[in-house]
Amino acid sequence: MARLLYTLLLYCLTPLILLKLWFRGRKSPEYRQRWGERFGLIPDFTSSHAVSPLWIHSVSLGETVAITPLVEQLLAQYPEQPIIMTTMTPTGSERVRAQFGDRVMHVYCPYDLPDVLARFHNRVKPRCCIIVETELWPNLIRSCASRDVPVLVANARLSARSAKGYQRFAWLTRPMLRDISCIAAQNPVDGQRFLDLGLSTAQLAVTGSIKFDITPPQGDEEEIKQLRSAWGIDRPVFIAASTHDDEEQQLIGLYKALQNRSPELLLILVPRHPERFVEVYNQCLRAGLKTSRRSLREPPATDINVYLGDTMGDMMKLYAAADIAFVGGSLIERGGHNPLEPAVLGKPVLMGPHLFNFQQIADQLEKQQALTVVSDIEQLQLVVRQLLDNPEQVKMMGAAGQAYMDANRGALVRLSQLVQKYSQPS
């Protein structure tokens, strides 16, 4: 009965969801494209593939980046095993296509409506569904369970805030959890939160986070060196990545304040969402800052103030080319983004106070003196200034981050074993 009520409500809300997509399409036209896929209107996968595919769902860009090492490993180990990946956002879609090309099939995830999911299953017939992190939809999971398709939640995390939200709808959450084959949690704390919601211990595995198994970009050393040379190899470079609305304006103000003491400082800005690239570029111009856009592929001159990372899939390269890294979504209440990406590259990591998406990882990095959490933009300015004046501290923090990453690797192997358990390739 609970799922029936949920389903009726979702059917009623579907026109509003489509309206929201249409409005989002004003800034990002991709949101107005391929709507049929969201209703299960996709090519018949079964007619062109003799082997049932693995279905991997990664909601957006961050989850897609996180699961990339596992997908690459599966492609290498089982080249005959087809993989279909679904995302909810165009940024996730773009990342899948940029990373994997035609090695995997990508479509948008079907809406959580029974008839839509039935259409999707009839055309795909997946052997296993791997959901990345915590993108749990009651009808999607039930549709898999009713067709004997195992559901593995990989690299699962559950913040205290999210756990409270699921607990509020326990009448819907508990039956959904019973239909999941296994939840591979990033750590024991997240695992316990799932148990508190009603998951059985037999359904839980604690594998660690595969985000520790990321590696520095390979084969890009020459491009990174060229960037440093073009804008001035001795210039200090501060990168602010995965930033959101309101954060960029604060960071521009921070940069202008730091210029008084470090006029040679370069700011790299990488907005989280591509639909905001032009908006952030215009903010920089209005602030009187000479700004170069990466999308134009012009060599950045030595006299630029801001280098705007307005392309997809280049963030790790830009982290590698910087000296000090700030991870966005943390000065505002978005919960922060992945601090391990700059840490693996040996960069000192700075974040704001809103860290609930990565609280435990941030706490551990801070304990290892690889990350500094600031309370606001004013304190961020003080910490950046301190690091600019103390290159030895920059090296120390960077080395501590790399050591922490090395000590926590191994989740990829454990997760691969679970995937093999729940989906044996033919």
Steps between C-alpha positions, in 0.01 A plus 500: 500500500784740586665456159163535326443838665855605410443394139170689468666811638790467257262465205329822610835678532639386163367807308673724754822301464489548124428868547806525722710332229369750249592797717845356572538473124507878476855496634596147396321394178598137559221478761248540218640211300449120505187509718386171351784320676364616835180312414678180395481576128843368405634263230437131566830397655409132492471489121862605447671325794501129577620561857292682760669824608608629835292805585696768685313806624701807602274797553733783397858611441640423845364147513616433145853609584491285814395182319735546201781280641256211551352536151848508344595187692182319392559595137855367519414176685184415309527651150203294378273627780290796375437787739218753493542811714221734604520848649246765592691809387664619177830549685495134595411406144784708358748346742395146403541577132831680546646225716370185332390597149325209329640245746181538705147599406359807674136599545324715756362310796130410467267685736392303805163403350396133462402513132815696409722254687323203341572647157865550594538144631336351192747680275813449710452185712793579731673218689583725796435859607786691664389825662779745585504652849141564618257549213218284634164496319230267638342395170834458324623266772167312513500459121843335522403277791181383326710394199772334710752766403747544790543857624842599635541848649869575442717749686196577714498798732226633723542827686323561828277752322403253226440225756250724680322559170471127427388437860221751457359274227577170674172354367655525152867456586484168686326299222739653248807395699370142519510481120869597478746213461798675658608845614878550480555786745799730497557470875349345816321823598309513173437127526347538845266771372366257240455236771311751714264557208416130482768337285601155623864425585499229231438770238785726615866502396749768603744533209644848547476775242619439145573872487827408671588294194507797266835568338665816367422573134723289275652633180412864576832604648604695191172695482523583872860616451393715203227665706744590776747632247238707314367688802839521673676202651591682821155649562311371803173340386186467713220282362137511616320200349142370495374843605135604517292812473605759760835328561661642186414857598654444842812346346542785256493738795754282681728504195489878470589534868793259461624690195607789723763276656557248220440683170639206303239256637289311243148380580357194323121488526314179411120533543320178580224539239571582136186711462668755729826532304397818316352652813823449696708634211292817501541530877877499454483766230273722709756475780764638265696175482673394182356155440597220263252224410628146461222421252656738248823297507707817490838492677447679833718809514725592791293810580163330552340507845250217464510179300144371462466124479189502281546153348397154612737229619803723559477566873774256601738659250425842644546375855837359392604836356415690821679542832214542748149355462162609633211252453165671445148432612631552852467876555129455438273222627558250219703258710827534312661298222777243485818616683689185398550620142744777592644290786614220267689763300686622806319831536409658835120490523278778635124478556222702658290388798224315309650153459219256574542316166863418585510556874696190601754527220546871573543426871770244425682726256489778757634264766790416269561875450428467128182711508400823671133579565419872510191659648446766233658688210696728734672206666560341161683815397722482806585133442580551130723793590676287761563223247626745240753620755601147608587271208630237743154474657354456151736206441430351843121508453527358149722213612263423790206477258682260271603282794141486619383396154761225475403362842132467408512341156347159432125562483503443125615139542238429767225658294605310187462176693144593594415588140634163391290329768175661391557496127701218353570576132402231256 
